[in-house]
């Protein structure tokens, strides 16, 4: 696992900083996307080294595990959206005013989430974090603790995006981001468990989070120091609600035998 995480960081960060340094649009986009897909590409390569073609087939097969029940699609698609709406309601009740809402039509947000999932936009990360790393780490420390460790690593993997101009996280609070992503990692691991290891649903959760989070934006305008805890009330309340859910999911994962059933080789 140390080799996997080290390669993820070194290769992705090198690609991100190379993308930031170039002024050629095509090269910039290509390098950035290669960075995003690095965890998944490495997962496939290391899986092949460990178990051959059968293991790779089993891992890739999890991307197409769709028959898991409608309620899990609803959960994946609406989790972050619901958190943001509850945050807006809390602020309305607490301050007497609604927070600023995003301007993009809601149907476009969900269309973006669904299209990104269908086109495999989140496969680059989910093949790595949930498909490769989570089962292996969970067999050593348990699913809940593994989701916490991966959450911190997952957040740290994004550090360059807090310093690269043009990234939507540039200048925002990285400590808050670590807390948020760690909680989100718990949610993703719980969903992965409940769907029998479906990376398709993990991808949908990931895509929906990316596309619907700005229904109630939490970014601080003009932020320039990623190492501070300075963040918006929407940001802190969102993290708090995610962790209310994550606390229950961690408890629920203690009582499940999913890890014992999960093998990186068996489809």
C-alpha positions in Angstrom: 0.0 0.0 0.0 2.9 2.4 0.7 4.1 1.9 -2.9 0.7 2.6 -4.3 0.1 5.8 -2.3 3.6 7.1 -2.9 3.3 6.6 -6.7 -0.1 8.3 -6.6 1.3 11.4 -5.0 4.5 11.6 -7.0 3.0 11.1 -10.4 -0.2 13.1 -9.9 1.6 16.1 -8.3 4.2 16.1 -11.1 1.4 16.1 -13.7 -0.6 18.8 -12.0 2.4 21.1 -11.6 3.5 20.4 -15.2 -0.1 21.3 -16.3 0.0 24.5 -14.4 3.4 25.4 -15.9 2.4 25.0 -19.5 0.5 27.6 -21.6 -0.6 25.2 -24.3 -4.2 24.5 -23.7 -4.3 20.9 -25.1 -1.2 19.9 -23.1 -2.6 21.5 -19.9 -5.9 19.6 -20.2 -4.1 16.3 -21.1 -1.7 16.5 -18.2 -4.5 17.4 -15.7 -6.6 14.5 -16.8 -3.7 12.1 -16.6 -3.2 13.3 -13.0 -6.9 12.7 -12.2 -6.7 9.1 -13.6 -3.4 8.2 -12.0 -4.9 6.4 -9.0 -7.0 4.2 -11.3 -4.2 3.5 -13.8 -1.9 2.5 -11.0 -4.6 0.4 -9.4 -5.0 -1.6 -12.6 -1.2 -2.0 -13.0 -0.6 -3.2 -9.5 -3.6 -5.4 -9.5 -2.3 -7.1 -12.6 1.1 -7.5 -10.9 -0.5 -9.1 -7.9 -3.2 -11.3 -9.5 -2.9 -11.2 -13.2 -5.7 -10.7 -15.7 -8.3 -12.4 -13.5 -7.8 -9.8 -10.7 -8.0 -6.9 -13.2 -11.2 -8.3 -14.7 -12.7 -8.6 -11.2 -11.7 -5.0 -10.3 -13.0 -3.5 -13.6 -16.2 -5.6 -13.1 -17.0 -3.6 -10.0 -17.4 -0.5 -12.3 -20.4 -2.3 -13.9 -22.1 -3.7 -10.7 -25.4 -1.9 -11.3 -28.1 -4.3 -9.8 -28.0 -3.0 -6.3 -31.4 -1.5 -5.6 -33.0 1.8 -6.5 -32.6 3.2 -3.0 -28.8 3.3 -3.3 -29.0 5.2 -6.6 -31.2 7.7 -4.8 -28.8 8.0 -1.9 -25.8 8.4 -4.1 -27.4 11.0 -6.3 -29.0 13.1 -3.6 -26.7 12.8 -0.5 -24.7 16.0 -1.0 -27.6 17.9 -2.5 -29.7 17.0 0.6 -26.9 18.1 2.9 -26.7 21.5 1.2 -30.5 22.0 1.4 -30.5 21.2 5.1 -27.6 23.7 5.6 -29.6 26.3 3.8 -32.6 25.7 6.0 -30.5 25.8 9.2 -29.1 29.2 8.1 -32.6 30.4 7.3 -33.9 29.5 10.7 -30.8 30.7 12.5 -30.2 34.0 10.8 -33.6 34.8 9.2 -32.0 34.9 5.7 -31.4 32.3 3.0 -27.8 31.8 2.0 -26.7 32.5 -1.6 -27.9 29.7 -4.0 -26.0 28.7 -7.1 -27.3 30.0 -10.5 -27.1 26.7 -12.5 -30.4 25.0 -13.1 -30.8 22.0 -10.8 -31.6 19.6 -13.7 -28.2 20.5 -15.2 -26.4 19.7 -12.0 -27.9 16.2 -11.9 -27.5 15.7 -15.6 -23.8 16.5 -15.2 -23.5 14.0 -12.3 -25.2 11.2 -14.4 -23.3 11.9 -17.6 -20.0 12.0 -15.7 -20.8 8.6 -14.1 -21.8 7.1 -17.4 -18.7 8.4 -19.2 -16.5 7.2 -16.4 -15.3 10.6 -15.2 -14.8 9.4 -11.7 -13.4 6.0 -12.6 -9.8 7.3 -12.4 -10.2 8.0 -8.7 -12.7 5.3 -7.6 -10.8 2.4 -9.1 -7.9 3.5 -6.9 -9.4 4.7 -3.6 -12.4 2.4 -3.2 -11.6 -0.4 -5.7 -7.9 -1.0 -4.9 -6.9 0.7 -1.6 -10.0 0.3 0.6 -10.4 -3.5 0.5 -6.7 -4.1 1.1 -6.4 -1.7 4.0 -9.7 -2.8 5.4 -8.6 -6.4 5.7 -5.9 -5.1 8.1 -7.6 -2.5 10.2 -11.4 -2.8 9.4 -13.6 -1.0 7.0 -14.3 2.1 9.2 -10.7 2.8 10.1 -9.6 2.2 6.6 -12.1 4.7 5.3 -10.7 7.3 7.7 -7.1 6.7 6.6 -8.0 6.8 2.9 -10.0 10.0 3.5 -7.0 11.8 4.9 -4.8 10.4 2.0 -7.4 11.3 -0.6 -7.6 14.9 0.7 -3.8 15.3 0.8 -3.6 14.0 -2.8 -5.5 17.2 -3.8 -3.1 19.6 -2.2 -1.7 21.0 -5.5 -5.2 22.1 -6.4 -5.2 24.6 -3.5 -2.2 26.4 -5.0 -2.9 26.2 -8.7 -4.5 29.3 -10.2 -7.8 28.4 -11.8 -8.7 25.5 -9.6 -11.9 26.0 -7.7 -10.2 25.1 -4.5 -7.3 27.5 -4.9 -6.8 29.5 -1.7 -9.7 27.8 0.2 -9.2 26.2 3.6 -7.4 22.9 3.3 -7.9 21.9 6.9 -11.7 22.1 6.4 -11.3 20.2 3.2 -9.4 17.4 5.0 -12.2 17.1 7.6 -14.9 17.2 4.8 -13.2 14.6 2.5 -12.5 12.3 5.4 -16.1 12.3 6.3 -17.1 11.9 2.7 -14.7 8.9 2.5 -16.6 7.2 5.3 -19.9 7.8 3.4 -18.4 6.3 0.2 -17.0 3.3 2.0 -20.4 2.7 3.7 -22.2 2.9 0.3 -19.5 0.6 -1.2 -20.3 -1.9 1.6 -24.1 -1.7 1.2 -23.9 -2.2 -2.6 -21.6 -5.3 -2.3 -18.6 -3.4 -3.7 -20.2 -1.5 -6.5 -17.8 1.1 -7.9 -20.5 2.4 -10.2 -22.4 3.7 -7.1 -19.2 5.1 -5.6 -18.7 6.9 -8.9 -22.3 8.3 -8.9 -21.8 9.5 -5.3 -18.6 11.2 -6.2 -20.0 12.7 -9.4 -23.1 13.9 -7.7 -21.1 15.5 -4.9 -18.9 17.3 -7.4 -21.8 18.6 -9.5 -24.4 19.5 -6.9 -22.3 20.9 -4.1 -22.7 24.4 -5.4 -26.4 24.4 -5.2 -25.4 26.3 -2.0 -21.8 27.5 -2.6 -19.4 27.3 0.3 -16.3 28.9 -1.2 -14.9 32.1 0.4 -14.4 34.8 -2.1 -10.8 36.2 -2.2 -9.4 33.4 0.0 -5.6 33.1 -0.4 -4.2 31.0 2.5 -5.1 27.3 2.3 -3.6 26.6 5.7 -6.1 28.5 7.7 -9.4 27.3 9.1 -11.2 30.3 7.7 -14.3 29.1 5.8 -17.9 30.1 5.3 -20.8 29.1 7.6 -22.1 27.0 4.7 -18.8 25.1 4.6 -18.7 24.4 8.3 -22.3 23.4 8.5 -21.9 21.1 5.5 -19.0 19.4 7.1 -20.9 19.0 10.4 -23.8 17.4 8.7 -21.6 15.0 6.7 -20.0 13.9 9.9 -23.3 13.4 11.7 -24.0 10.9 8.9 -20.5 9.5 8.9 -20.6 8.8 12.7 -23.6 6.5 12.2 -22.0 4.9 9.1 -18.8 4.1 11.1 -21.0 2.5 13.7 -22.9 0.5 11.1 -19.6 -0.7 9.5 -18.5 -2.2 12.7 -21.3 -4.8 12.5 -20.9 -5.9 8.9 -19.0 -8.9 7.5 -18.4 -7.2 4.1 -14.6 -7.1 4.4 -14.4 -10.8 5.0 -16.4 -11.4 1.9 -14.5 -9.1 -0.4 -11.6 -10.3 -2.4 -9.8 -8.3 -5.1 -9.7 -11.4 -7.3 -13.3 -12.7 -7.0 -15.8 -10.8 -9.1 
